[in-house]
Amino acid sequence: MSKCDLCDKHLCFGIKVSHSHRRSNRIWKPNVRTAHIILNGTRKRIHACTRCIRSGKLLSASK
């Protein structure tokens, strides 16, 4: 799964350009981890990017 449930960050597509200017398609994936929150008294597993985990959005989503 390459999508954050909190901020909806997902795959980005682009073109890799070499030194000789050959072009090929590539994908940038977000750094997504599985995390657990307690929502309405039950433990729930979500996919969150490390930016959301580090900034504290994970804690605010559990309230």
N, CA, C and O atoms as a Tripos MOL2 file, in Angstrom:
@<TRIPOS>MOLECULE
protein
  252   251    63     0     0
PROTEIN
NO_CHARGES

@<TRIPOS>ATOM
      1 N           0.8510   -1.1810    0.0000 N.3       1 MET1
      2 CA          0.0000    0.0000    0.0000 C.3       1 MET1
      3 C           0.8850    1.2290    0.0000 C.2       1 MET1
      4 O           1.7100    1.3910    0.9000 O.2       1 MET1
      5 N           0.7400    2.0720   -0.9590 N.am      2 SER2
      6 CA          1.5600    3.2740   -1.0580 C.3       2 SER2
      7 C           0.7020    4.5220   -0.9840 C.2       2 SER2
      8 O           0.8230    5.4160   -1.8210 O.2       2 SER2
      9 N          -0.1720    4.5840    0.0240 N.am      3 LYS3
     10 CA         -1.0010    5.7660    0.2180 C.3       3 LYS3
     11 C          -1.1860    5.9920    1.7060 C.2       3 LYS3
     12 O          -1.4880    5.0610    2.4540 O.2       3 LYS3
     13 N          -1.0050    7.2310    2.1290 N.am      4 CYS4
     14 CA         -1.1960    7.5890    3.5300 C.3       4 CYS4
     15 C          -2.6840    7.8180    3.7760 C.2       4 CYS4
     16 O          -3.3410    8.5190    3.0060 O.2       4 CYS4
     17 N          -3.2230    7.2270    4.8530 N.am      5 ASP5
     18 CA         -4.6350    7.3950    5.1730 C.3       5 ASP5
     19 C          -4.9280    8.7640    5.7660 C.2       5 ASP5
     20 O          -6.0790    9.2010    5.7480 O.2       5 ASP5
     21 N          -3.9240    9.4510    6.2870 N.am      6 LEU6
     22 CA         -4.1490   10.7370    6.9400 C.3       6 LEU6
     23 C          -4.0560   11.9130    5.9740 C.2       6 LEU6
     24 O          -4.9260   12.7840    5.9830 O.2       6 LEU6
     25 N          -3.0210   11.9520    5.1450 N.am      7 CYS7
     26 CA         -2.8160   13.1130    4.2650 C.3       7 CYS7
     27 C          -3.0110   12.7800    2.7920 C.2       7 CYS7
     28 O          -2.8350   13.6580    1.9480 O.2       7 CYS7
     29 N          -3.3670   11.5450    2.4540 N.am      8 ASP8
     30 CA         -3.6040   11.0950    1.0740 C.3       8 ASP8
     31 C          -2.3910   11.2600    0.1680 C.2       8 ASP8
     32 O          -2.5380   11.4580   -1.0380 O.2       8 ASP8
     33 N          -1.1960   11.1790    0.7420 N.am      9 LYS9
     34 CA          0.0170   11.1860   -0.0880 C.3       9 LYS9
     35 C           0.0920    9.8430   -0.8120 C.2       9 LYS9
     36 O          -0.1200    8.7960   -0.2010 O.2       9 LYS9
     37 N           0.3940    9.8700   -2.1200 N.am     10 HIS10
     38 CA          0.3930    8.6400   -2.9120 C.3      10 HIS10
     39 C           1.5270    8.6840   -3.9250 C.2      10 HIS10
     40 O           2.3940    9.5550   -3.8540 O.2      10 HIS10
     41 N           1.5230    7.7440   -4.8700 N.am     11 LEU11
     42 CA          2.5810    7.6390   -5.8620 C.3      11 LEU11
     43 C           2.6820    8.9000   -6.7180 C.2      11 LEU11
     44 O           1.6730    9.5360   -7.0240 O.2      11 LEU11
     45 N           3.9020    9.2510   -7.0980 N.am     12 CYS12
     46 CA          4.1500   10.3390   -8.0450 C.3      12 CYS12
     47 C           4.8990    9.7550   -9.2300 C.2      12 CYS12
     48 O           5.8190    8.9560   -9.0600 O.2      12 CYS12
     49 N           4.5110   10.1490  -10.4080 N.am     13 PHE13
     50 CA          5.1430    9.6650  -11.6230 C.3      13 PHE13
     51 C           5.9760   10.7770  -12.2370 C.2      13 PHE13
     52 O           5.6230   11.9520  -12.1480 O.2      13 PHE13
     53 N           7.0750   10.4010  -12.8550 N.am     14 GLY14
     54 CA          7.9330   11.3780  -13.4960 C.3      14 GLY14
     55 C           8.8660   10.7030  -14.4700 C.2      14 GLY14
     56 O           8.6830    9.5380  -14.8250 O.2      14 GLY14
     57 N           9.8700   11.4460  -14.8990 N.am     15 ILE15
     58 CA         10.8260   10.9400  -15.8670 C.3      15 ILE15
     59 C          12.2280   11.0700  -15.2960 C.2      15 ILE15
     60 O          12.6330   12.1450  -14.8540 O.2      15 ILE15
     61 N          12.9690    9.9580  -15.3090 N.am     16 LYS16
     62 CA         14.3630    9.9590  -14.8940 C.3      16 LYS16
     63 C          15.2060   10.3450  -16.0980 C.2      16 LYS16
     64 O          15.0500    9.7760  -17.1780 O.2      16 LYS16
     65 N          16.1030   11.3130  -15.9150 N.am     17 VAL17
     66 CA         16.9490   11.7840  -17.0030 C.3      17 VAL17
     67 C          18.4010   11.5010  -16.6410 C.2      17 VAL17
     68 O          18.8870   11.9760  -15.6150 O.2      17 VAL17
     69 N          19.1000   10.7290  -17.4790 N.am     18 SER18
     70 CA         20.4900   10.3840  -17.2020 C.3      18 SER18
     71 C          21.4130   11.5180  -17.6370 C.2      18 SER18
     72 O          20.9610   12.5260  -18.1800 O.2      18 SER18
     73 N          22.6880   11.3430  -17.3960 N.am     19 HIS19
     74 CA         23.6760   12.3520  -17.7760 C.3      19 HIS19
     75 C          23.7120   12.5610  -19.2870 C.2      19 HIS19
     76 O          23.9300   13.6750  -19.7630 O.2      19 HIS19
     77 N          23.4960   11.4720  -20.0400 N.am     20 SER20
     78 CA         23.4660   11.5860  -21.4970 C.3      20 SER20
     79 C          22.0800   11.9720  -22.0120 C.2      20 SER20
     80 O          21.8280   11.9400  -23.2160 O.2      20 SER20
     81 N          21.1980   12.3310  -21.1060 N.am     21 HIS21
     82 CA         19.8390   12.8040  -21.3760 C.3      21 HIS21
     83 C          18.9270   11.7230  -21.9500 C.2      21 HIS21
     84 O          17.9760   12.0360  -22.6650 O.2      21 HIS21
     85 N          19.2040   10.4650  -21.6480 N.am     22 ARG22
     86 CA         18.2410    9.4050  -21.9570 C.3      22 ARG22
     87 C          17.1230    9.4950  -20.9260 C.2      22 ARG22
     88 O          17.3780    9.7250  -19.7440 O.2      22 ARG22
     89 N          15.8880    9.3150  -21.3750 N.am     23 ARG23
     90 CA         14.7490    9.5000  -20.4960 C.3      23 ARG23
     91 C          14.0050    8.1860  -20.3010 C.2      23 ARG23
     92 O          13.7730    7.4450  -21.2560 O.2      23 ARG23
     93 N          13.6330    7.9060  -19.0560 N.am     24 SER24
     94 CA         12.8490    6.7180  -18.7570 C.3      24 SER24
     95 C          11.8910    7.0470  -17.6240 C.2      24 SER24
     96 O          12.1630    7.9150  -16.7940 O.2      24 SER24
     97 N          10.7840    6.3540  -17.6010 N.am     25 ASN25
     98 CA          9.7640    6.6000  -16.5880 C.3      25 ASN25
     99 C          10.2110    6.0600  -15.2400 C.2      25 ASN25
    100 O          10.9370    5.0690  -15.1620 O.2      25 ASN25
    101 N           9.7680    6.7230  -14.1820 N.am     26 ARG26
    102 CA         10.0540    6.2310  -12.8440 C.3      26 ARG26
    103 C           8.9350    6.6280  -11.9070 C.2      26 ARG26
    104 O           8.0790    7.4420  -12.2520 O.2      26 ARG26
    105 N           8.9490    6.0420  -10.7050 N.am     27 ILE27
    106 CA          7.9060    6.2560   -9.7070 C.3      27 ILE27
    107 C           8.5710    6.6490   -8.3970 C.2      27 ILE27
    108 O           9.5750    6.0570   -8.0020 O.2      27 ILE27
    109 N           8.0110    7.6470   -7.7270 N.am     28 TRP28
    110 CA          8.4180    8.0040   -6.3650 C.3      28 TRP28
    111 C           7.3280    7.5240   -5.4330 C.2      28 TRP28
    112 O           6.1590    7.8770   -5.5910 O.2      28 TRP28
    113 N           7.7200    6.7080   -4.4490 N.am     29 LYS29
    114 CA          6.7640    6.1830   -3.4850 C.3      29 LYS29
    115 C           6.9470    6.8780   -2.1440 C.2      29 LYS29
    116 O           8.0830    7.1460   -1.7520 O.2      29 LYS29
    117 N           5.8650    7.1810   -1.4270 N.am     30 PRO30
    118 CA          6.0090    7.7680   -0.0970 C.3      30 PRO30
    119 C           6.4560    6.7130    0.9080 C.2      30 PRO30
    120 O           6.2400    5.5170    0.7100 O.2      30 PRO30
    121 N           7.0730    7.1660    1.9740 N.am     31 ASN31
    122 CA          7.5530    6.2700    3.0200 C.3      31 ASN31
    123 C           6.3920    5.9790    3.9650 C.2      31 ASN31
    124 O           6.1750    6.7100    4.9310 O.2      31 ASN31
    125 N           5.6450    4.9080    3.6860 N.am     32 VAL32
    126 CA          4.4210    4.5800    4.4140 C.3      32 VAL32
    127 C           4.6890    3.4320    5.3710 C.2      32 VAL32
    128 O           5.2890    2.4230    5.0010 O.2      32 VAL32
    129 N           4.2350    3.6010    6.6050 N.am     33 ARG33
    130 CA          4.3730    2.5860    7.6440 C.3      33 ARG33
    131 C           2.9910    2.2290    8.1800 C.2      33 ARG33
    132 O           2.0670    3.0400    8.1150 O.2      33 ARG33
    133 N           2.8500    1.0170    8.7080 N.am     34 THR34
    134 CA          1.6080    0.6630    9.3920 C.3      34 THR34
    135 C           1.7030    1.1490   10.8250 C.2      34 THR34
    136 O           2.7230    0.9730   11.4920 O.2      34 THR34
    137 N           0.6360    1.7550   11.2830 N.am     35 ALA35
    138 CA          0.6020    2.2830   12.6430 C.3      35 ALA35
    139 C          -0.7490    1.9360   13.2500 C.2      35 ALA35
    140 O          -1.7110    1.6650   12.5330 O.2      35 ALA35
    141 N          -0.8110    1.9470   14.5570 N.am     36 HIS36
    142 CA         -2.0380    1.6130   15.2700 C.3      36 HIS36
    143 C          -2.5390    2.8400   16.0210 C.2      36 HIS36
    144 O          -1.7640    3.5370   16.6760 O.2      36 HIS36
    145 N          -3.8340    3.0960   15.9200 N.am     37 ILE37
    146 CA         -4.4590    4.1490   16.6970 C.3      37 ILE37
    147 C          -5.6320    3.5480   17.4500 C.2      37 ILE37
    148 O          -6.1480    2.4950   17.0740 O.2      37 ILE37
    149 N          -6.0440    4.2110   18.5000 N.am     38 ILE38
    150 CA         -7.2210    3.7840   19.2480 C.3      38 ILE38
    151 C          -8.3530    4.7330   18.8880 C.2      38 ILE38
    152 O          -8.3180    5.9110   19.2440 O.2      38 ILE38
    153 N          -9.3480    4.2270   18.1880 N.am     39 LEU39
    154 CA        -10.4630    5.0180   17.7080 C.3      39 LEU39
    155 C         -11.7450    4.4670   18.3040 C.2      39 LEU39
    156 O         -12.1160    3.3240   18.0380 O.2      39 LEU39
    157 N         -12.4190    5.2700   19.1050 N.am     40 ASN40
    158 CA        -13.6620    4.8840   19.7990 C.3      40 ASN40
    159 C         -13.4780    3.6420   20.6580 C.2      40 ASN40
    160 O         -14.3690    2.7950   20.7290 O.2      40 ASN40
    161 N         -12.3360    3.5330   21.3050 N.am     41 GLY41
    162 CA        -12.0770    2.4240   22.2110 C.3      41 GLY41
    163 C         -11.5880    1.1510   21.5430 C.2      41 GLY41
    164 O         -11.3130    0.1720   22.2370 O.2      41 GLY41
    165 N         -11.4720    1.1280   20.2270 N.am     42 THR42
    166 CA        -10.9830   -0.0550   19.5280 C.3      42 THR42
    167 C          -9.6750    0.2800   18.8320 C.2      42 THR42
    168 O          -9.4710    1.4050   18.3750 O.2      42 THR42
    169 N          -8.8030   -0.6940   18.7550 N.am     43 ARG43
    170 CA         -7.5110   -0.5230   18.1170 C.3      43 ARG43
    171 C          -7.6590   -0.7210   16.6220 C.2      43 ARG43
    172 O          -8.2030   -1.7300   16.1720 O.2      43 ARG43
    173 N          -7.1720    0.2470   15.8480 N.am     44 LYS44
    174 CA         -7.3230    0.2030   14.4010 C.3      44 LYS44
    175 C          -5.9660    0.3730   13.7530 C.2      44 LYS44
    176 O          -5.1500    1.1740   14.2090 O.2      44 LYS44
    177 N          -5.7190   -0.3860   12.6790 N.am     45 ARG45
    178 CA         -4.4650   -0.2880   11.9440 C.3      45 ARG45
    179 C          -4.6670    0.6300   10.7400 C.2      45 ARG45
    180 O          -5.6130    0.4630    9.9700 O.2      45 ARG45
    181 N          -3.7710    1.5940   10.5870 N.am     46 ILE46
    182 CA         -3.8350    2.4880    9.4490 C.3      46 ILE46
    183 C          -2.4660    2.5410    8.7830 C.2      46 ILE46
    184 O          -1.4640    2.1310    9.3670 O.2      46 ILE46
    185 N          -2.4360    3.0420    7.5730 N.am     47 HIS47
    186 CA         -1.1900    3.2650    6.8470 C.3      47 HIS47
    187 C          -0.9010    4.7510    6.9170 C.2      47 HIS47
    188 O          -1.6910    5.5570    6.4270 O.2      47 HIS47
    189 N           0.2260    5.1300    7.5210 N.am     48 ALA48
    190 CA          0.5810    6.5310    7.6910 C.3      48 ALA48
    191 C           2.0000    6.7610    7.2010 C.2      48 ALA48
    192 O           2.8860    5.9310    7.4090 O.2      48 ALA48
    193 N           2.2060    7.9080    6.5410 N.am     49 CYS49
    194 CA          3.5540    8.2460    6.0960 C.3      49 CYS49
    195 C           4.3600    8.7330    7.2970 C.2      49 CYS49
    196 O           3.7980    9.1620    8.3050 O.2      49 CYS49
    197 N           5.6550    8.6620    7.1760 N.am     50 THR50
    198 CA          6.5160    9.0200    8.3010 C.3      50 THR50
    199 C           6.4260   10.5010    8.6220 C.2      50 THR50
    200 O           6.6750   10.8890    9.7640 O.2      50 THR50
    201 N           6.0820   11.3360    7.6630 N.am     51 ARG51
    202 CA          5.9060   12.7660    7.9140 C.3      51 ARG51
    203 C           4.7300   13.0090    8.8650 C.2      51 ARG51
    204 O           4.8170   13.8510    9.7590 O.2      51 ARG51
    205 N           3.6270   12.2690    8.6720 N.am     52 CYS52
    206 CA          2.4630   12.4110    9.5510 C.3      52 CYS52
    207 C           2.7490   11.8420   10.9360 C.2      52 CYS52
    208 O           2.3030   12.3990   11.9390 O.2      52 CYS52
    209 N           3.4860   10.7410   10.9980 N.am     53 ILE53
    210 CA          3.8250   10.1460   12.2880 C.3      53 ILE53
    211 C           4.7050   11.0970   13.0820 C.2      53 ILE53
    212 O           4.5020   11.2820   14.2820 O.2      53 ILE53
    213 N           5.6920   11.7040   12.4080 N.am     54 ARG54
    214 CA          6.6400   12.5830   13.0810 C.3      54 ARG54
    215 C           6.0040   13.9060   13.4910 C.2      54 ARG54
    216 O           6.3810   14.4730   14.5170 O.2      54 ARG54
    217 N           5.0460   14.4090   12.7130 N.am     55 SER55
    218 CA          4.4500   15.7070   13.0160 C.3      55 SER55
    219 C           3.3440   15.6220   14.0510 C.2      55 SER55
    220 O           2.8820   16.6570   14.5310 O.2      55 SER55
    221 N           2.9040   14.4210   14.4120 N.am     56 GLY56
    222 CA          1.8930   14.2680   15.4530 C.3      56 GLY56
    223 C           0.4750   14.1700   14.9280 C.2      56 GLY56
    224 O          -0.4650   14.1950   15.7230 O.2      56 GLY56
    225 N           0.2820   14.0590   13.6310 N.am     57 LYS57
    226 CA         -1.0630   13.9080   13.0820 C.3      57 LYS57
    227 C          -1.6900   12.5820   13.4990 C.2      57 LYS57
    228 O          -2.9130   12.4530   13.5570 O.2      57 LYS57
    229 N          -0.8470   11.6060   13.7860 N.am     58 LEU58
    230 CA         -1.3240   10.2980   14.2060 C.3      58 LEU58
    231 C          -2.0190   10.3910   15.5490 C.2      58 LEU58
    232 O          -3.0380    9.7340   15.7620 O.2      58 LEU58
    233 N          -1.4830   11.2000   16.4660 N.am     59 LEU59
    234 CA         -2.0800   11.3620   17.7800 C.3      59 LEU59
    235 C          -3.3830   12.1500   17.7020 C.2      59 LEU59
    236 O          -4.3300   11.8560   18.4320 O.2      59 LEU59
    237 N          -3.4380   13.1530   16.8190 N.am     60 SER60
    238 CA         -4.6640   13.9430   16.7070 C.3      60 SER60
    239 C          -5.7740   13.1630   16.0090 C.2      60 SER60
    240 O          -6.9510   13.4520   16.2250 O.2      60 SER60
    241 N          -5.4280   12.1850   15.1810 N.am     61 ALA61
    242 CA         -6.4400   11.3770   14.5050 C.3      61 ALA61
    243 C          -7.0860   10.3770   15.4490 C.2      61 ALA61
    244 O          -8.2050    9.9290   15.2000 O.2      61 ALA61
    245 N          -6.4010   10.0210   16.5280 N.am     62 SER62
    246 CA         -6.9470    9.0220   17.4400 C.3      62 SER62
    247 C          -7.9670    9.6070   18.4010 C.2      62 SER62
    248 O          -8.6380    8.8500   19.1020 O.2      62 SER62
    249 N          -8.1080   10.9260   18.4630 N.am     63 LYS63
    250 CA         -9.0770   11.5430   19.3850 C.3      63 LYS63
    251 C         -10.4580   11.5790   18.8030 C.2      63 LYS63
    252 O         -11.3870   12.0640   19.4480 O.2      63 LYS63
@<TRIPOS>BOND
     1     1     2 1
     2     2     3 1
     3     3     4 2
     4     3     5 am
     5     5     6 1
     6     6     7 1
     7     7     8 2
     8     7     9 am
     9     9    10 1
    10    10    11 1
    11    11    12 2
    12    11    13 am
    13    13    14 1
    14    14    15 1
    15    15    16 2
    16    15    17 am
    17    17    18 1
    18    18    19 1
    19    19    20 2
    20    19    21 am
    21    21    22 1
    22    22    23 1
    23    23    24 2
    24    23    25 am
    25    25    26 1
    26    26    27 1
    27    27    28 2
    28    27    29 am
    29    29    30 1
    30    30    31 1
    31    31    32 2
    32    31    33 am
    33    33    34 1
    34    34    35 1
    35    35    36 2
    36    35    37 am
    37    37    38 1
    38    38    39 1
    39    39    40 2
    40    39    41 am
    41    41    42 1
    42    42    43 1
    43    43    44 2
    44    43    45 am
    45    45    46 1
    46    46    47 1
    47    47    48 2
    48    47    49 am
    49    49    50 1
    50    50    51 1
    51    51    52 2
    52    51    53 am
    53    53    54 1
    54    54    55 1
    55    55    56 2
    56    55    57 am
    57    57    58 1
    58    58    59 1
    59    59    60 2
    60    59    61 am
    61    61    62 1
    62    62    63 1
    63    63    64 2
    64    63    65 am
    65    65    66 1
    66    66    67 1
    67    67    68 2
    68    67    69 am
    69    69    70 1
    70    70    71 1
    71    71    72 2
    72    71    73 am
    73    73    74 1
    74    74    75 1
    75    75    76 2
    76    75    77 am
    77    77    78 1
    78    78    79 1
    79    79    80 2
    80    79    81 am
    81    81    82 1
    82    82    83 1
    83    83    84 2
    84    83    85 am
    85    85    86 1
    86    86    87 1
    87    87    88 2
    88    87    89 am
    89    89    90 1
    90    90    91 1
    91    91    92 2
    92    91    93 am
    93    93    94 1
    94    94    95 1
    95    95    96 2
    96    95    97 am
    97    97    98 1
    98    98    99 1
    99    99   100 2
   100    99   101 am
   101   101   102 1
   102   102   103 1
   103   103   104 2
   104   103   105 am
   105   105   106 1
   106   106   107 1
   107   107   108 2
   108   107   109 am
   109   109   110 1
   110   110   111 1
   111   111   112 2
   112   111   113 am
   113   113   114 1
   114   114   115 1
   115   115   116 2
   116   115   117 am
   117   117   118 1
   118   118   119 1
   119   119   120 2
   120   119   121 am
   121   121   122 1
   122   122   123 1
   123   123   124 2
   124   123   125 am
   125   125   126 1
   126   126   127 1
   127   127   128 2
   128   127   129 am
   129   129   130 1
   130   130   131 1
   131   131   132 2
   132   131   133 am
   133   133   134 1
   134   134   135 1
   135   135   136 2
   136   135   137 am
   137   137   138 1
   138   138   139 1
   139   139   140 2
   140   139   141 am
   141   141   142 1
   142   142   143 1
   143   143   144 2
   144   143   145 am
   145   145   146 1
   146   146   147 1
   147   147   148 2
   148   147   149 am
   149   149   150 1
   150   150   151 1
   151   151   152 2
   152   151   153 am
   153   153   154 1
   154   154   155 1
   155   155   156 2
   156   155   157 am
   157   157   158 1
   158   158   159 1
   159   159   160 2
   160   159   161 am
   161   161   162 1
   162   162   163 1
   163   163   164 2
   164   163   165 am
   165   165   166 1
   166   166   167 1
   167   167   168 2
   168   167   169 am
   169   169   170 1
   170   170   171 1
   171   171   172 2
   172   171   173 am
   173   173   174 1
   174   174   175 1
   175   175   176 2
   176   175   177 am
   177   177   178 1
   178   178   179 1
   179   179   180 2
   180   179   181 am
   181   181   182 1
   182   182   183 1
   183   183   184 2
   184   183   185 am
   185   185   186 1
   186   186   187 1
   187   187   188 2
   188   187   189 am
   189   189   190 1
   190   190   191 1
   191   191   192 2
   192   191   193 am
   193   193   194 1
   194   194   195 1
   195   195   196 2
   196   195   197 am
   197   197   198 1
   198   198   199 1
   199   199   200 2
   200   199   201 am
   201   201   202 1
   202   202   203 1
   203   203   204 2
   204   203   205 am
   205   205   206 1
   206   206   207 1
   207   207   208 2
   208   207   209 am
   209   209   210 1
   210   210   211 1
   211   211   212 2
   212   211   213 am
   213   213   214 1
   214   214   215 1
   215   215   216 2
   216   215   217 am
   217   217   218 1
   218   218   219 1
   219   219   220 2
   220   219   221 am
   221   221   222 1
   222   222   223 1
   223   223   224 2
   224   223   225 am
   225   225   226 1
   226   226   227 1
   227   227   228 2
   228   227   229 am
   229   229   230 1
   230   230   231 1
   231   231   232 2
   232   231   233 am
   233   233   234 1
   234   234   235 1
   235   235   236 2
   236   235   237 am
   237   237   238 1
   238   238   239 1
   239   239   240 2
   240   239   241 am
   241   241   242 1
   242   242   243 1
   243   243   244 2
   244   243   245 am
   245   245   246 1
   246   246   247 1
   247   247   248 2
   248   247   249 am
   249   249   250 1
   250   250   251 1
   251   251   252 2
@<TRIPOS>SUBSTRUCTURE
     1 MET1         2 RESIDUE 1 A MET
     2 SER2         6 RESIDUE 1 A SER
     3 LYS3        10 RESIDUE 1 A LYS
     4 CYS4        14 RESIDUE 1 A CYS
     5 ASP5        18 RESIDUE 1 A ASP
     6 LEU6        22 RESIDUE 1 A LEU
     7 CYS7        26 RESIDUE 1 A CYS
     8 ASP8        30 RESIDUE 1 A ASP
     9 LYS9        34 RESIDUE 1 A LYS
    10 HIS10       38 RESIDUE 1 A HIS
    11 LEU11       42 RESIDUE 1 A LEU
    12 CYS12       46 RESIDUE 1 A CYS
    13 PHE13       50 RESIDUE 1 A PHE
    14 GLY14       54 RESIDUE 1 A GLY
    15 ILE15       58 RESIDUE 1 A ILE
    16 LYS16       62 RESIDUE 1 A LYS
    17 VAL17       66 RESIDUE 1 A VAL
    18 SER18       70 RESIDUE 1 A SER
    19 HIS19       74 RESIDUE 1 A HIS
    20 SER20       78 RESIDUE 1 A SER
    21 HIS21       82 RESIDUE 1 A HIS
    22 ARG22       86 RESIDUE 1 A ARG
    23 ARG23       90 RESIDUE 1 A ARG
    24 SER24       94 RESIDUE 1 A SER
    25 ASN25       98 RESIDUE 1 A ASN
    26 ARG26      102 RESIDUE 1 A ARG
    27 ILE27      106 RESIDUE 1 A ILE
    28 TRP28      110 RESIDUE 1 A TRP
    29 LYS29      114 RESIDUE 1 A LYS
    30 PRO30      118 RESIDUE 1 A PRO
    31 ASN31      122 RESIDUE 1 A ASN
    32 VAL32      126 RESIDUE 1 A VAL
    33 ARG33      130 RESIDUE 1 A ARG
    34 THR34      134 RESIDUE 1 A THR
    35 ALA35      138 RESIDUE 1 A ALA
    36 HIS36      142 RESIDUE 1 A HIS
    37 ILE37      146 RESIDUE 1 A ILE
    38 ILE38      150 RESIDUE 1 A ILE
    39 LEU39      154 RESIDUE 1 A LEU
    40 ASN40      158 RESIDUE 1 A ASN
    41 GLY41      162 RESIDUE 1 A GLY
    42 THR42      166 RESIDUE 1 A THR
    43 ARG43      170 RESIDUE 1 A ARG
    44 LYS44      174 RESIDUE 1 A LYS
    45 ARG45      178 RESIDUE 1 A ARG
    46 ILE46      182 RESIDUE 1 A ILE
    47 HIS47      186 RESIDUE 1 A HIS
    48 ALA48      190 RESIDUE 1 A ALA
    49 CYS49      194 RESIDUE 1 A CYS
    50 THR50      198 RESIDUE 1 A THR
    51 ARG51      202 RESIDUE 1 A ARG
    52 CYS52      206 RESIDUE 1 A CYS
    53 ILE53      210 RESIDUE 1 A ILE
    54 ARG54      214 RESIDUE 1 A ARG
    55 SER55      218 RESIDUE 1 A SER
    56 GLY56      222 RESIDUE 1 A GLY
    57 LYS57      226 RESIDUE 1 A LYS
    58 LEU58      230 RESIDUE 1 A LEU
    59 LEU59      234 RESIDUE 1 A LEU
    60 SER60      238 RESIDUE 1 A SER
    61 ALA61      242 RESIDUE 1 A ALA
    62 SER62      246 RESIDUE 1 A SER
    63 LYS63      250 RESIDUE 1 A LYS
